[in-house]
Structures are given as structure tokens and as C-alpha cells.
Amino acid sequence: MDLRAGDSWGMLACLCTVLWHLPAVPALNRTGDPGPGPSIQKTYDLTRYLEHQLRSLAGTYLNYLGPPFNEPDFNPPRLGAESLPRATVNLEVWRSLNDKLRLTQNYEAYSHLLCYLRGLNRQAATAELRRSLAHFCTSLQGLLGSIAGVMAALGYPLPQPLPGTEPAWAPGPAHSDFLQKMDDFWLLKELQTWLWRSAKDFNRLKKKIQPPAAAVTLRLEAHGF
Amino acid sequence: MAFSVVLQKAFLLALLSLRAYQNEVFDEPIQLVPEVQNVSTSSKPQQVNLQWTVPNLAHHQELKMMLQIEISRIKTSNVIQVVNYTTTVKWNQVMHWNWKPDIPLECVKYFLRIRGMVDDDKFLLQSSWSNWSSWQEAHIPVSLEPNTVLVFPEDPLVEEGSNITICSVYGRNQHNVSCYLQEKPIPGEQLDSHVSIFNLNNVVFFRDTGTNFFCNSIDTKLEDGIVLFVSKVLEEPKNFSCETQDFKTLNCIWEPGVDTALAWKQQPPQNYTLFESFSGRRKLCNKSSCDWQITDDSQEIYNFTLIAKNYLRTRSVSVSFHLTHRVYLKAPHNVSLEIINTTKAHMTWKVHSRGNDYTLLCQIELLCEKEVIHEHNVSVHMSGDYLFNDLDPDTEYKASVRCADATHFWKWSNWAEKTFSTPEAAPSEALDVWRIVRSKNGSRIVTLFWKPLSKSRANGKILFYNIVAENQDKPAKSKHCSIPAPASDTQLTLDQSSYKLHITANNSVGMSPETILVLSRESGNQEVVEKRINGTKDGFLISWEPRSRDVISYIVDWCAHSQNQLCDLQWKNLGPNTTSTIISSDAFKPGVRYNFRIFEIPVQGPVYLVEKQTGYTQELAPLESPEVLTSNLTSHSFTLSWQGYASQFQAGFIQGYRVYLKSKEMHCHSGWDKVLLSDNSVCCNYDIKDPKQKIFTVENLRPESDYEFSVRSYTSVGENQNATFMMVTTPDEHSHMLLKTMLPMSLCVLLIMVVCYWKSQWVKETCYPDIPNPSKSSILSPIKYMQNPHLTIMNVKDCIPDVLEVINKAEGTKTLYTGAGKLHAENVTKLPPVPTEKDSCGPVPCIFFENFTYDQLAFDSDSHGHVPGPLKDILCQLGPLTPPKNLLNVLGNSNMKSLTGSPTEETSLIYVSQLASPTCGDKDSLTTNLPRPVHCSEYKMQMAVPPSLASPALSKNSDLSSMILLGKGEPG
């Protein structure tokens, strides 16, 4: 391969062009606003951490409820837990969710779940269990704050709780202790599903917000290479 | 009173008569029929409440009535229970009656009816049961879907050990329902087509969150469940008691027992209430104690009832007491101690008393090193005091005091403590001192040992020991020394005078009573016979014969380590009337000899050695075998000796020695026994029974035979096992004769041979010369030869190698070797150069060495006119000859010295035997390389060649013979 004089001038011109446009490459621009990427990553990490934390807490709490609630294949009907936000959703529906809706659903779900969880904490009989639940509530509060941060970074407003729809932990007189135990079971189960779903949500969001490295190449190519 | 009762009865009778009259008028009998007002049910707790009245009662009338309630289940004809009870009914009052159904109200219908009968003395007419009220239904309806299953009662609370019936109701589409308590399936009893009941007997407590009871439909789908809350049985409070410390508050305590609380507020922890019956006051307490304020000072007697209660049960326990009988005083205060002297201290304290009218009992304890050494009780009112006597000086004590009500003892108060120390006092006991006396260079070395005073005798910290050696003969020569503590021995060097030693121990306050030891001129180490004793594991029993009556004490001493240099002297001081003692020590070891000496300390006079005793706690077989030396070895005997064997340091008393002898013949002579050794070898054994005999001659041996012997010592336990056999070989019977004759003969022959060899040249020259000259045989003139020793050596440096002149003058040769043997030029016959190859032979190509013997003869014969060929050794340097390696090395290292160097450099001479010259030995090879034949002499004179000859210059220019000889590297 032989290079002519014209080629060297061309290469120099290319290099200058690249250097001129280098500050415009978002991935390399560290001086500006980092965007929602880091906070999405942090939120994702927090969901994974909470998943791990909940695994331990749920084991302890279900043992506290006694059999059959602590049996691995126990799957009671969702009798009194209808008010709990459902994490399960049709895959197509989930895929078609836009970012705002996705984040809003997460925020609303954890707002409700946190409220229920605080009620659970108040009812717990042992001090050790109360300590564990309080710790988890604090962590969950942190997750809620993270989601709110991501939404704010993306410019989405926080959902306002409708008056009268504030969930309350009030087992009425007709609510038997057995049903209450079932509700507790479902609360923990739904929380686990939500954390799993949130990890998927934020992973998807992360990929969407942070373009892969290949995008840099495309951008450079677009500038005349 | 009786009148009024009669009047009341008359009034009632009149009233009822009036009613009867009215009924007759209306043709209806008068009956007090209870009328059910309402039947209410509750699900939690399961209960039926029956409200009823007696409508026919007169205005403000009260009657005592007996009621009968009939309860049917499912249908009215199925009566399951009839309950009778009595109550007082009032006019216009709704009565209540509660009933707990056994099967939950949601699962079955109950029917109740009631009837009554007047059971009142005021009612004079004969009473009978009224008619039944109408049946009343008791049931809790549930809305049941065709596919649902419901379980009842809802979250029941029961006590552990009780029974409960649980029921399940299922819709018409549910047929096969299984129910479980936790994970255990519970068999149900079909009550009707859609109701099953489950009887749980003697329920147990699992957890405070309850036991889950649930039912699954046929497809194992959970349908419904309940939580059965099982409470632990409330226990009666134990050890309930009340007491006061200040007459203001009564503190009541108890042991509460198990906590019966359940989760989710199903049952809070049991509560405790204190009720005082005289005052009627009540107070809610915490779990295990309660403070009751004494509000009325005049109340002296209290009757408390402690009530424990939870949802299921109430327990109570009572206690009644007089306040002054439950006084638990506070600990005494203001405790102080005044140290009076070294043995006395005065303690004072104050008590929390209600006044001088109350007598308190106080207990005083004195502790020393955590042990109670003194205990005393005193009665006090407001304050107390106590004097401690007989205290030890320089000791720390702890004084404690506690008090209680003396009249009605309830409980001791807590201890009030005070620590104090007594001051030091002079040591109270004389030191136990003993000594060892040794003589050395005319003086006595006295080593004094003493036992440190015990703490109780030292009365303080011993600072030093004072020793005064009072010379009895010359008081001016007394010695004084002070040994600082904690030494326990010292050494004094005293002369041979009599001494009185005064030893005291001193602390900061004073000195101990002195111990006096008298050292007379006689050291006290009289020679006495040593007696053997047998010890046991527990020690040695030492007994002795008393020598005199005027004895202060006896002392038995011994060394704790008898085999070591360090004796570690031990002694035991015994009273004057003692004649035996047991010496025991943990330091005694089996197999160690202990020597005991018994001394008598007389009232006057020196210490006297009474007895010496020696023994072992346990004898062992000797551990050490004798080191045997052999001597006097003859063909028939040898002597063994082991004089150095220290029998006194063996592991037991040596009783003798056994000599073992092994030989091939295995024939044992008389006095020897044939024994089988542990290694199954057979040998002869001789037993020497005298332990003092340490020499033994083995006799009757065979000449030229191998013997193995071993000497083993033995004690009463056995012989030492680690002795080894040594080998000895007896010599030949005639060998000594042979030695006596052959040795001188051999020496003589050797001497002759040496002389012959030394003089062989002379002999040969004299007797067998190569060229015999009978007329000039030098054997006839040996003296002449001896006068000129230098004639044997020719100086090489004086040689003129290129030209050899032969002078015919006979007298000229006589001056050839004069002085240092230098060759004068004028005496040398110049010969034409020896024809040699130009390259191989330089300017000094050849050197010839003259055979002195021959020359001398030649000179003597005056026939020097020609030089006969064979008489000259001409050695030529061989040019192409390569020096051997070692030669080159030598050459490299040797100094380059010219041939003109002094031949008398003895320090670096190399003696070369010319006879050994390869030039001569390998004549043919040389001749092949030589340009012309060279004749070598048959023998040559020994000559000295300085190492400088072996120089590179020499390798080029000097003679070949020198090179080759050096190359052999084996000079002289």
C-alpha cells in the first residue's frame, strides 16, 4: 500500500475534523450535565439490593406467620390483597409502556407498598422483626426517592395521590387474622415481584437513555468520514 | 323482726290470693313464665346471649327463681344440654344469660327455651315449673357461595391444654375438603351434607402468632382458614412478699411466671393488680414488683392480694403481715475503724433505726484474705461499736457489719464494709537456722541456711538478717554482717576458734529473738558409721539413739539433690525428747540416694553428729554400667578393673558385680555359671558379691581365642541392662618368645641393610668397580677419599659448555676443585665444538658431566691425554621435544635463573638421581632423535639441580636430561 502526498493531506484534514467535533460527542463530554443515566443505574442497583434484603426479611416473617405460609410452594388465593398494586403485567403491554408511564407505575406501586409495609411493621410482635422491617422500610423509601429523582431528571411530574385513595392499613373487624396473614404473605410476594420487575424496568430504561458505544462511531461517520 | 316477716308473708299471701281470685275470675292460671326478650349471638367470642324477663311479677317485686334452659342443636328435638341456674328476678328487669356453644354458631343452628320456678321462702305456695317459653333460634348466618369453603370460629382464643371444635362450611359444589392444623391433616366429622366439625383436644402452644388451621378443596387450592390462638396457662405468682426499709413505702415483689401475651393484640401480657383489703385500695403493678405507699401511719397490719389476669384466667395470691415484721433495714452507715495498736482495732457504725425504742441486732464479721476469721452479734439502738482483739500485725482486714430488727427478725440488711490494716511489729519468732561447715586452708567455711519466717511470725516485711559471729576465744575478732532480705543463706569464713553465731531477722520495727549456733573447734562432723535405711513412697523413718540428756534439740539434715553439685540443704528441727521422725518430701525421687545426718544440739558444748543414715525411697536397678579397663592380657588370662565406678551415686545400693564372658567354646570353668541372656545368647557368668571389689582376673582362657566380656553392677532390684560386651583376643602362647628373639634380630638385619645400602656405592666402587683398577683400588685409601667430600659434586655453573679442553698436566687437575670447586678456565681443555644441528643446539648445546670416580681414578693414573668416549655424558637438547604439561607448569612458575647461579642455594635445590634419568633408561629413543650417537654412562653421581634450571631459557638452551627429569616431577 503506497501513500501519495495527497493522501497525507487528506488524513490531516480528517484528523482536524475529528478533533473539532470531539467535544460534540456526548459520551466523551464530561463537563456538562451527566443526565439521568447515573441515577437510573443507582436505582437499578438499589432494586437489586432490596431484592436481596427482602429475601432474608421474607424468610423471617413467613416463619413468624407459621405454616403453611412459610412453605415454599404455598400459593393462597389473593382474597384480601386485591388493593395491592399488581406487578404482573402482560409482556406486550409492558414492552409498549413509555418511560413516563413505566416510571409512574413504579412510583405509585412503591408508594402503596411502603404504606402497607409500615402497617406490617406496627403489627409485628417481636422487636427484632420490627427492627428488620423498619430497616427495609427506610431502604424502600430510598428507592422511592430514587425513582422520583429519575422522573425529575427526565422532566416527568410526580403522580399526585388522588384524595380518598390513600391506602390505609386498617384491618377491619371483619378481617380475620388468617386473612391478615394472607395479606402479609401477598404483600411480601408482590413486593418481591415489583422489585424484580423494577430491575427489568430500569435496565430497559438504562439501555434506552445511555446509548451504546457504537453510537459514537455512527456520530463520527455522520460527520463526513 | 319476726313480726314483720310474718306480716310480709301475710301480705304476699293476700296478694297471691287476690291474683288467684282474679285468675279464677278470668279462668287463667297464674304462672311466672320467663319470657325471652331477645337471643343475640356473637362470633368472636362465640357466645349466645339470652335476654328474658318475668312479666307477671308485681310492681317492685323481687323473687328468687330457679331457671331451666334447654338447648337443642340443628333441630329442637335434639336437646344437647339442659342448664339449671338460680337468680333473683325483679320487676321490669331484663335478665341476661350467656352461653358458649361448642360448635360455632356459623355452622349449626341452636334452639333455646326457658322455664322458671319460684324458689323463694317468701313465696308460700307450692311452686312448680312454669311452662316452657317458645323455642328461640340462635345462629349466625353466613353467605356461602357454591364454590367456597368457610372455617369457623374466627380466630379463637383458647388456653393451652383445652379442647376446641372447629367447623367448616362449604358450598354445594364443594364435596371433598381437607383441613389441616399447621401441616397436619385433621380428620373431620360430617355434621350434615355441607358442615364438618373438627375436634381438637389438648391444644398446644406453638407461637404467639397462633396456630394456623386451614382447609383446601379437592384441587388443593386453599379456601379458608383461621388462626387458633393458644395462650399459655396463666401461672400463680410465686414468692409474693412485701417489706419496708423506711416505713414509707412497702415494696412487694413476686415471680410472675410465663408471659401469656399473643401477637396482634389477641391477648396482651397478663396484668397484675395489688389489692389491700383493710384500706380497700387497689394498684395496678408492673410485671414483678409494686411499690405501695404507706399513707396511713396508724395502719400496722396489711392484707395484700395480688391478682394476675389475662383474657382467659385470673390468679391471685394473698399475704398478710404486721408492718414491723417486714422491716428490711438499710445497710449501716458511717462505719469507721480506729487502729489502737498492732493487734487491736475499734469499729463504730450507725444504723437506720426508728428510734431508741427499737432494738436492732447487728452481725459483725472480720475477714482476712477473703476468709471469715471472726464473727460476732451485738444489739444496738442507734449506733454500735466493737473492739477487734488478737489481730495480727501488718495484716489487711475487712470488717463488715449488717443489722436486722432484733424483735421480729425478717431479713439482714446489706453489708457495710470497711478495710483496714494493722501496723508492723517486731518478728515474733527466732529463725530456724542450720549450717554446713567445711574446712579449707586451715579456716572454716560456714554456710548458714535459714528458713524465712512465716507471715504471721514476721509481723512485717523482713528487711535484713543480722549475723554476729562471736569469737569465744578472742572476743575482739568477732564478726558482724547484715544480709539483705530475701536471702536465705550466707557464707562465713572463720578461723578455728570457737564461735557463737547470733542470727536475727529484722523488719522496720525491730528484730526477732536471736538464734544461737555454737561452733566449737571440733566441727561436729565426727566420723560415724553410715547406716542404711529403707525408705518408702511416703518418706524415711529416721530413728537414733540419744547420746546425752542435756539436749536442746535434734536436727536431721539432708540434701534434696544428692547427685547434683547443688545440695539444696534441707533440715528438720526436732524436740529434745525425740528419737525418731519421718522425713517426707515431694522432692524425694525413686532411685536417688539420700544421706541423712542426725545432729544433737546440746545445752552446752558443740554440735554433735549422732548418726548418718542413707537410703532410697525406692531402689532401682543401676542405670549406669561400670567402665571396664582390661590389663595383663596373656594367652590364658586378662584382668578387668572398674575402679572409677561411683557406686554411691547409683539408683540403689550396689550389692555386687556380674562378669559375663562369651566365647566360642562356651565352656564355663568352676565358679562360673552358664546363663542365658535376654538376647538368647548363652554365656558364662561370675558373680562378685563384694561391692567393693572392683578388679577381677579372668583366667583359664585359651590362647588365640576371642572373648567377649561385660561387667554389670546389680542392686536388690536387678542389674543394669544397658551394659555392652567388649571383645578381647588372647595372644598366642609362644608369641612372646618369638617377640623377644625376633625383634632384636630384625633390627640387626635392618641396620645392616641400611648400612649396606648407604655404603653400597663405596662397596661397589671398592669391591666391584665397573672398570677395575686393581693397582689403584681406593679401598686401600679410604681416608684420603673421606678428606675431600666436595669431590663428589661438580658445579654446573663452572662448566664451559662449548669447549672442553683436556690438559695433560696431571698437576693441573689437582687444582681443578679447590675452594668452592670453581673450574678455572686455564684448567679446562678446549675441545672443538661438538657437531650438532644448528637449530636444535644453541651456543651451549651440550654439557657433559664428568664421572668423579672415574675422573679421580683417571687423574690419579695420569692418563688424561685423551678423553675416552664412554667416559663423557653428552646430553644434547632436543629441539622438537615438547615438554610435558606439568613440566610447563613448573616452568611457568619457576624463576628464570641463569646457570651461573650459585649451586649452593640449598633452599631451592632439587635432588635428582642421575640413575633415574630417562635419558639413560630410554637410550634408544634418544639416539634416534639425536643427530649423532651419544653415550651415557651406566650410572651417574647424585647431583643437585637448582629449580632455576627448569626455566624457559633452559627449555631452549639447557640439557635434555634436566628437562625430562623435571617433567617427571618426582625428584629425590
Interface residues (C-beta under 8 A of the other chain):
Chain A: Y64 L65 G66 P67 P68 F69 E71 F74 N75 P76 P77 Q123 A125 S176 D177 F178 Q180 K181
Chain B: V151 E154 D155 Y180 Q182 E183 F206 R207 D208 T209 G210 T211 N212 F214 K221 L222 E223 D224 G225 I226 V227 F229 A263 W264 Q266
